[in-house]
C-alpha cells in the first residue's frame, strides 16, 4: 500500500528530491507499507517488545495519529521512521503475517 493511503504518515522530504530519484525510490518500494491488518501486528509487536527498551516515540501521540481517520498536520510520522519501527518489530517473531 502506498504510504499516502494512511493519514498518519508523511514524506516531507519527497518535495526536495529530483523527480527521477522519487521514481527510483518508488520502484524500490520505499514508499510502500503493509496492509492495515499486518501493520496492526507490527505496531503491537513494536510497542510490546521494542518500545519499552528504546522509547523514541510518544506512544500516546502515535496511537492517536495511528487510529485517526483524518490527517493532522502536526501529528504525522515520517514514512522512514515508521519503516524503522516496522524493521525493529520484525526481529520479534511472535506473529504470523499472511501474504
Steps between C-alpha positions, in 0.01 A plus 500: 500500500637844415583703812261786414203265556566535874435852635752462784795459260685771312797529268591865538839461334347364180451858374873565524593208276549497127211329321724219374613428857139477618423260213800286592402486868143412401624216277694365799184512713634760744163673524297184559383348828303184580121487520323616816454152649872430471590847625292442811705191582831678440396800709385275787833313489696827489328653802497174697861394447714782352355823638549417872876475438538779241216751542566734208134595445224622725269198498188705572564746217578216263186304591278806456647569155499130403132451583382834361315486168586862422845639419644742751786724397663502843466128573643326199789259510774475242463195278865420563466512881193278469689253280777493763234406757376221274856377447561490874171316554605239244763378744219380729355180359178482697253535216417352161456727200298362211619631167 
